[in-house]
Amino acid sequence: MKVRRTLRLISLVMLIVAVVFVFCALSNPALGKVIYIGTFEFGPDLWRVCYAIYAIVMVALFGISFFVKDKK
């Protein structure tokens, strides 16, 4: 299998896993819980930002896989 095709397949699987993870995480009732790290409050809004960043990174990896050139 070519490198380009392998990377596309891996990135597609990672993208699907990311979408399922973000969907499950946002529908989780524990998302409303707050975690305290010292005096810093890590609440639901920050969790949503983390999930959005994760999904954006996975979409970017999938997109980048189309620009990888095969080794000759």
C-alpha positions in Angstrom: 0.0 0.0 0.0 1.3 3.4 -0.8 2.3 5.9 1.9 -0.3 8.4 0.8 -3.1 5.9 0.8 -2.1 4.6 4.2 -2.0 8.0 5.7 -5.4 8.9 4.3 -6.9 5.7 5.7 -5.3 6.3 9.2 -6.4 9.9 9.2 -9.9 9.0 8.2 -10.2 6.5 11.0 -8.9 9.1 13.4 -11.4 11.6 12.2 -14.3 9.2 12.6 -13.1 8.4 16.2 -12.8 12.1 16.9 -16.3 12.8 15.7 -17.7 10.0 17.8 -15.7 11.1 20.8 -16.8 14.7 20.6 -20.4 13.7 20.2 -20.3 11.4 23.2 -18.4 13.9 25.3 -20.8 16.7 24.6 -23.8 14.5 25.3 -22.3 13.4 28.6 -24.1 14.8 31.7 -20.7 15.0 33.5 -19.7 17.8 31.2 -21.3 20.3 33.5 -19.0 19.4 36.4 -16.2 21.7 37.3 -12.6 20.6 38.0 -10.5 22.8 40.2 -6.7 23.0 39.6 -5.5 25.1 42.4 -7.6 28.3 42.1 -8.2 27.7 38.4 -11.7 26.6 37.5 -12.0 24.2 34.5 -15.7 24.2 33.7 -18.0 23.1 30.8 -17.1 26.0 28.6 -13.4 25.1 28.6 -14.2 21.4 28.0 -16.1 22.4 24.9 -13.1 24.4 23.7 -10.8 21.4 24.3 -13.2 19.2 22.3 -13.5 21.7 19.5 -9.7 22.0 19.3 -9.4 18.2 19.2 -11.9 17.9 16.4 -10.2 20.7 14.4 -6.8 19.0 14.7 -8.3 15.7 13.5 -9.9 17.5 10.5 -6.5 19.2 9.7 -4.7 15.9 9.9 -7.2 14.4 7.4 -6.8 17.4 5.1 -3.0 17.3 5.3 -3.0 13.7 4.3 -4.0 14.8 0.8 -0.9 16.9 0.4 1.7 14.2 1.2 3.7 13.0 -1.7 4.6 9.4 -2.3 8.2 8.2 -2.0 9.7 7.1 -5.3 
